[in-house]
Amino acid sequence: MPAVAAALFIAVAALGANAPLFLALNKLGPATSDWLWTNITMLGDGMAAFALCLPLWRRRPDLLWALAFLAVLGTLWVHGMKPLMDIARPPAVLGDQVHVIGRLYKAHSFPSGHATTAFSLAGLITLGITSRAWITALVVLATLVALSRSVVGVHWPLDILAGAFGGWLCAVAAHWLGNRTRSFGEREWVQWILGALLAACAVAMTLGFPDEYPQAVYFQRAIGICCLVAAALRLRRASR
């Protein structure tokens, strides 16, 4: 996956296709449904990603521990690059040509945080499972989330590809670090702390935070509730 993202990045940059490709993707919103893409893009928010990992608690302690490394590495990749590159977002460059869904952003475009989150989480899970069906589904979903950043009008395709590249590499590194320190990370108290943090994210989702995309509030609340129920059922089963 990183090789594919890197190859596409080079091709888009070399062909000068960044802006034309963005405009083509951005037209998908009016042509389909703003509501649909709002709900898809919400899945790339860090809060949503952490909440979605709550069902891993007491099921896959290895992945839950690797997630801790993934959060640090992904944050460093995104927030280390954004101020360094300081690239203007599409609305700041193309103005009224851009169909914006949600908040209007104009600065710190590179790389896409949502794309990084989507591909880092997809990478984390796919590297820990063997089901081809699940792997395919996760990669397709991560791709949709990443592309949605151009559809909602806040990121260039190069931002998205950089996020996909960095996110997957972060997942690989997180797996390696998690395996190297597994004996510590799978201790009961460590798992409880991680589970509590993810549960807090799920509770926040249920309460309607973050509130960046009001159209997605019912979907994000449903995610929060479902993740909390899944964790509660797992805890009940384990306590029997």
C-alpha positions in Angstrom: 0.0 0.0 0.0 2.7 2.6 0.8 4.3 1.8 -2.6 1.0 2.4 -4.4 0.4 5.7 -2.6 4.0 6.8 -3.4 3.7 5.9 -7.1 0.4 7.7 -7.4 1.8 10.7 -5.6 4.7 10.9 -8.0 2.4 10.5 -11.0 -0.1 13.2 -9.9 2.7 15.6 -9.1 4.6 14.9 -12.4 1.4 15.3 -14.5 0.3 18.5 -12.8 -3.0 16.8 -12.0 -3.4 17.9 -8.4 -5.9 20.7 -9.0 -7.8 19.0 -11.9 -8.2 15.8 -10.0 -9.3 17.7 -6.9 -12.0 19.5 -8.9 -13.2 16.2 -10.4 -13.5 14.6 -6.9 -15.1 17.8 -5.4 -17.9 17.6 -7.9 -19.0 14.2 -6.5 -20.6 16.0 -3.6 -23.2 18.0 -5.5 -23.6 15.0 -8.0 -24.4 12.5 -5.3 -25.2 13.5 -1.7 -23.5 15.9 0.7 -25.0 13.9 3.6 -23.4 10.7 2.4 -19.9 12.2 2.1 -20.3 14.0 5.4 -20.9 10.7 7.2 -18.1 9.0 5.3 -15.5 11.7 6.1 -16.5 11.7 9.8 -15.1 8.2 10.1 -11.6 9.7 9.5 -11.8 11.9 12.6 -9.4 10.8 15.4 -12.3 10.6 17.9 -14.3 8.3 15.7 -11.2 6.1 15.0 -10.5 5.6 18.7 -14.1 4.8 19.4 -14.2 2.3 16.6 -11.3 0.5 18.2 -13.1 0.0 21.5 -14.4 -3.5 20.4 -10.8 -4.6 20.3 -10.7 -4.3 24.1 -10.4 -7.8 25.7 -10.5 -9.3 22.2 -7.2 -8.3 20.7 -4.9 -6.9 23.4 -2.0 -7.0 21.0 -3.8 -4.6 18.5 -5.0 -2.4 21.4 -1.5 -2.0 22.6 -0.1 -1.3 19.1 -2.8 1.3 18.8 -1.1 3.4 21.5 2.0 3.6 19.3 -0.1 4.3 16.3 -1.7 7.3 17.9 1.7 8.8 18.7 3.3 8.0 15.3 0.2 9.3 13.4 0.1 12.5 15.4 3.8 13.1 14.7 3.4 12.4 11.0 0.4 14.8 10.6 1.2 17.6 13.0 4.9 17.4 12.3 4.4 17.9 8.5 1.6 20.5 8.5 3.5 23.5 9.9 6.7 22.4 8.1 5.0 22.3 4.6 2.3 25.0 5.3 0.4 24.4 2.0 -2.8 26.4 1.4 -6.0 24.3 1.2 -8.1 24.3 -2.0 -10.6 27.0 -0.9 -7.7 29.4 -0.4 -6.4 28.8 -3.9 -9.5 28.1 -6.0 -12.0 30.2 -4.2 -15.7 29.8 -5.2 -14.8 26.9 -7.5 -14.7 24.7 -4.4 -17.9 23.1 -3.1 -17.3 23.0 0.7 -19.2 20.7 3.0 -18.8 21.6 6.6 -16.2 24.0 8.0 -14.1 26.1 5.7 -10.3 25.5 6.1 -7.6 27.5 4.2 -4.2 26.5 5.7 -2.1 23.6 6.7 -3.3 21.2 4.0 -0.4 18.7 3.8 -0.9 15.9 4.7 -4.5 15.0 5.3 -5.1 14.0 8.9 -8.3 12.1 8.1 -6.5 10.1 5.3 -3.7 9.3 7.7 -6.1 8.2 10.4 -8.1 6.0 8.0 -5.1 4.2 6.5 -3.2 3.9 9.7 -6.2 2.2 11.4 -6.9 0.1 8.3 -3.3 -0.9 8.2 -3.2 -1.7 11.9 -6.1 -4.1 11.7 -5.2 -5.7 8.3 -1.7 -6.5 9.5 -3.3 -8.4 12.4 -5.9 -10.5 10.6 -6.0 -13.0 7.8 -9.5 -12.6 6.4 -9.2 -11.4 2.8 -12.8 -10.2 2.9 -12.2 -8.0 5.9 -8.9 -6.7 4.6 -10.5 -5.7 1.3 -13.4 -4.0 3.1 -11.1 -2.1 5.3 -8.9 -0.8 2.5 -12.0 0.2 0.4 -13.5 2.0 3.4 -10.2 3.8 4.1 -10.0 4.8 0.5 -13.5 6.3 0.6 -12.7 8.2 3.7 -9.5 9.5 2.2 -11.2 10.6 -1.1 -14.0 12.2 0.9 -11.5 14.9 2.0 -11.4 16.2 -1.6 -15.2 15.8 -2.0 -15.9 17.9 1.1 -13.4 20.5 -0.3 -10.6 20.6 2.3 -7.7 18.6 0.8 -5.8 18.2 -2.4 -5.2 14.7 -3.8 -1.5 14.9 -2.9 -2.5 15.6 0.7 -4.6 12.4 0.7 -1.9 10.3 -0.9 0.7 11.5 1.6 -1.7 10.7 4.4 -2.3 7.2 3.0 1.5 6.6 2.6 2.3 7.9 6.1 -0.6 6.2 7.8 0.2 2.8 6.5 3.9 3.2 7.4 2.8 4.3 10.9 0.7 1.1 11.2 3.7 -1.1 10.2 5.9 0.7 12.8 3.2 0.4 15.5 2.9 -3.3 14.9 6.6 -3.8 15.2 6.9 -1.7 18.4 3.8 -3.4 19.8 5.3 -6.8 19.3 8.6 -5.8 20.8 6.9 -4.5 24.0 4.0 -6.9 24.1 4.7 -8.4 27.5 4.2 -4.9 29.0 1.4 -3.7 26.8 -0.9 -6.8 27.5 -0.8 -6.4 31.3 -4.2 -6.1 32.7 -3.9 -2.6 34.1 -2.4 -1.3 30.8 -5.3 -2.7 28.9 -7.8 -1.2 31.3 -6.3 2.2 30.9 -6.4 1.9 27.1 -10.0 0.6 27.2 -11.1 3.5 29.4 -9.6 6.1 27.0 -11.3 4.5 24.1 -14.6 4.3 26.0 -14.3 8.0 26.8 -14.0 8.7 23.0 -17.1 6.5 22.4 -19.0 8.5 25.1 -17.9 11.8 23.5 -19.2 10.5 20.2 -22.5 9.6 21.8 -22.8 13.1 23.2 -22.2 14.6 19.8 -18.5 15.5 19.9 -16.8 16.4 17.7 -19.4 18.6 16.1 -17.6 19.5 13.0 -20.2 17.9 10.7 -23.7 18.4 12.1 -25.2 16.2 9.3 -23.3 13.2 10.7 -24.3 13.6 14.3 -26.8 10.7 14.3 -24.3 8.4 12.6 -21.5 9.3 15.1 -23.9 8.8 18.0 -24.8 5.4 16.7 -21.2 4.5 16.4 -20.5 5.6 20.0 -23.4 3.6 21.3 -22.7 0.5 19.4 -19.0 0.5 20.4 -20.0 0.9 24.1 -22.5 -1.9 23.9 -19.9 -4.2 22.2 -17.4 -3.5 25.0 -20.0 -4.0 27.7 -21.1 -7.3 26.3 -17.5 -8.5 26.1 -16.9 -7.5 29.7 -20.0 -9.3 30.8 -19.0 -12.5 28.9 -15.4 -12.3 30.4 -16.8 -11.9 33.9 -18.8 -15.1 33.8 
